[in-house]
Amino acid sequence: MNNMDLNSDLDSIIILNGDILEDDILLLNYFKGIKIAADGSANTLIKNNIIPNYIIGDLDSFNIEYLPPMTQLINILDQSQYDFEKCLEFAISNNCRRILLIGMNGGALDHTLNNWSIFIKYSADVELFSYACGQIGTLITNDITFGAEVGEIISIIPFPNAILTTDGLKWNLTNTTLEFGKFEGARNEAINKKVTIKLHLGKYMLFKILETTN
C-alpha cells in the first residue's frame, strides 16, 4: 500500500456507530462510492441527508420508518459477530478492496479498542483506512513513500512492534525499534514534501492528514 490520498481507488465507505462529526458528513457528501452503514449509524446519516446504499446488522438500533427507498436492509442476526465485521465481510464479498471507515471511535472505550482489533485483523485481507478529525490512518506492512505538507503531523504507532528507518521527518528514525507500550512514534512532523518510511520488520499504523483529489 503506498497511496494515502482519498481518490477513485477507494471503492466503499463503512460508517460505524461511533462519533460522526461535521467533517465526516462533508466527506460522505463528497464520496461517490458505496456507503455501508452499520445498524445504529444509519439514523445519524439519514438525519444529515446522507443516504447509505446498505444498512447491515441485527437492525435493533435502526428506526425502519425512516428507511430511504433506495437503501437495502441486510438483516444478519448472528450474534457471534460484531456489526463492524458483518459490514466488512459484506463489502469484501462484493469485491471491495480499499475501504474507508468512519465512526471507529467514540462511546465506550472497550468498544473503540475492539473496533481497532477488528481493523488490524481484517487488514490482512483488504486495505482499510480509518478517518477521524481530519486524519486518515492505515496499517503499513511494507516500505512507503507519500506526499506531505511541511509541518504536517505524522504519527507511527507500532502493532505491536516495528523496526524502521524514516526520511523527511523532523525526528528521523534509523533502524529504530518501536514497540507498543514501550516506545512509539506519535506526533512527528514532516520537514519535506515527500516522506519515506522503510520497514525492516513488523507492522505499524500510519496517521496523516487526509488529502483529497477532485
C-alpha positions in Angstrom: 0.0 0.0 0.0 1.5 3.3 -1.0 -1.4 5.7 -1.5 -2.8 7.7 1.4 -5.0 10.0 -0.7 -8.8 9.9 -1.0 -9.4 9.2 -4.7 -11.3 6.9 -7.0 -9.3 3.9 -5.8 -11.4 3.9 -2.6 -14.4 1.8 -3.5 -16.5 2.0 -0.4 -17.1 3.6 3.0 -18.3 1.8 6.1 -19.9 4.0 8.7 -19.9 2.7 12.3 -21.9 3.9 15.2 -19.2 6.0 16.9 -18.6 9.7 16.7 -19.7 11.1 13.4 -18.6 14.7 13.2 -19.3 17.6 10.8 -16.2 17.0 8.7 -17.3 13.3 8.4 -20.6 14.5 6.9 -18.8 16.7 4.5 -16.6 13.8 3.4 -19.6 11.5 3.0 -21.2 14.1 0.8 -18.1 14.2 -1.3 -17.7 10.4 -1.7 -19.4 8.8 -4.7 -18.7 5.1 -4.0 -20.7 2.6 -2.0 -21.8 3.7 1.5 -22.4 0.9 4.0 -24.0 1.8 7.4 -23.6 -0.4 10.5 -27.1 -0.5 12.0 -27.2 2.4 14.5 -25.1 4.8 12.4 -27.9 4.9 9.8 -30.1 7.0 12.0 -27.4 9.7 12.2 -26.7 9.5 8.4 -30.3 9.9 7.4 -30.8 12.8 9.8 -28.0 14.5 7.9 -29.4 13.7 4.4 -26.7 11.0 3.8 -28.4 8.0 2.1 -26.5 4.8 2.6 -26.6 2.1 -0.1 -26.9 -0.6 2.6 -27.7 -0.9 6.2 -26.3 -4.0 7.8 -26.6 -5.6 11.3 -29.2 -7.1 13.5 -31.2 -3.8 13.0 -32.1 -3.4 16.6 -31.0 0.2 16.6 -32.4 1.4 13.3 -35.8 3.1 13.0 -37.1 1.4 10.0 -39.8 4.0 9.3 -37.1 6.3 8.1 -35.7 3.8 5.6 -34.9 5.6 2.3 -36.5 3.9 -0.8 -33.1 3.3 -2.4 -31.4 1.8 0.7 -31.2 -2.0 1.1 -31.6 -3.6 4.5 -29.4 -6.6 5.2 -30.5 -8.3 8.5 -27.8 -10.5 9.9 -28.8 -11.9 13.3 -25.6 -13.8 14.0 -24.6 -12.6 17.5 -21.1 -14.2 17.2 -20.0 -11.3 15.0 -20.0 -7.5 15.6 -21.8 -5.3 13.2 -18.4 -4.0 12.0 -17.4 -7.5 11.0 -20.7 -8.0 9.2 -20.2 -4.9 7.2 -16.6 -5.8 6.3 -17.5 -9.3 5.2 -20.4 -7.9 3.1 -18.0 -5.4 1.5 -15.3 -8.0 0.8 -17.9 -10.4 -0.7 -18.8 -7.6 -3.1 -15.2 -7.2 -4.2 -14.5 -4.0 -2.2 -10.7 -3.9 -1.7 -10.0 -0.3 -0.5 -12.4 0.6 2.3 -12.7 3.9 4.3 -14.0 3.7 7.8 -15.9 6.4 9.7 -17.1 6.3 13.3 -14.4 3.9 14.6 -14.0 6.0 17.7 -16.4 7.2 20.4 -18.6 5.8 23.1 -17.4 3.1 25.4 -13.6 2.7 25.4 -13.8 -1.1 25.1 -15.9 -0.8 22.0 -13.4 1.6 20.4 -10.5 -0.7 21.2 -12.4 -3.7 19.9 -13.0 -1.8 16.6 -9.3 -1.3 16.2 -8.7 -5.0 16.9 -11.1 -5.9 14.1 -9.4 -3.3 11.9 -6.0 -5.0 12.4 -7.4 -8.4 11.8 -9.2 -7.6 8.5 -6.3 -5.5 7.2 -4.7 -8.9 6.3 -7.4 -9.3 3.6 -8.1 -5.8 2.3 -6.8 -2.2 2.6 -8.6 -0.4 5.4 -8.4 3.3 6.1 -9.8 5.0 9.2 -10.8 8.6 9.1 -11.3 10.9 12.1 -10.7 14.5 12.9 -9.1 15.3 9.6 -6.6 12.4 9.9 -6.5 9.1 7.9 -4.8 6.0 9.2 -3.9 2.7 7.8 -1.9 -0.4 8.7 1.5 -0.5 6.9 3.4 -3.7 6.3 5.9 -2.6 3.7 8.0 0.4 2.6 6.1 3.5 1.8 6.6 6.9 0.2 3.9 9.6 0.4 3.3 13.3 0.0 3.0 15.6 2.9 2.9 19.3 3.8 5.8 20.8 5.6 4.9 20.9 9.3 2.2 18.2 8.9 1.9 15.9 11.9 2.8 12.3 11.1 2.3 9.5 13.6 3.7 6.0 13.6 2.1 3.5 16.1 3.6 0.0 16.2 1.4 -3.1 16.2 2.9 -4.5 18.3 6.4 -3.6 17.2 8.3 -2.4 14.1 11.9 -1.7 13.1 12.1 1.2 10.6 14.0 4.0 9.0 12.5 7.3 8.0 13.4 10.2 5.8 11.7 13.6 5.6 10.6 13.8 9.2 11.8 16.3 11.9 12.8 13.4 14.2 14.1 10.8 11.7 14.5 7.2 12.8 17.4 4.9 11.7 16.8 1.2 12.2 14.8 2.2 15.3 12.6 -0.3 17.1 9.2 0.9 18.1 7.1 -1.2 20.4 3.6 -0.7 21.7 3.7 0.1 25.4 7.4 1.0 25.3 8.3 3.4 22.5 6.0 4.8 19.9 6.4 7.3 17.1 3.4 9.6 17.6 3.3 13.3 16.7 6.4 13.5 14.5 6.5 16.3 11.9 7.2 16.4 8.1 10.0 18.7 7.0 9.9 17.7 3.3 7.0 17.3 0.9 8.0 13.7 0.4 8.3 11.3 3.3 9.8 7.8 3.1 9.5 5.0 5.7 11.4 1.9 5.2 10.1 -1.0 7.2 12.7 -3.6 8.2 10.5 -5.7 10.4 6.9 -5.8 11.8 4.0 -3.5 11.1 2.5 -0.2 12.3 -0.4 2.2 11.9 0.4 5.4 10.0 -1.7 8.5 10.6 -1.5 11.7 8.5 -3.8 14.5 7.3 -6.3 13.3 4.7 -5.7 14.7 1.2 -8.5 14.7 -1.4 -8.4 14.6 -5.1 -11.3 16.0 -7.1 
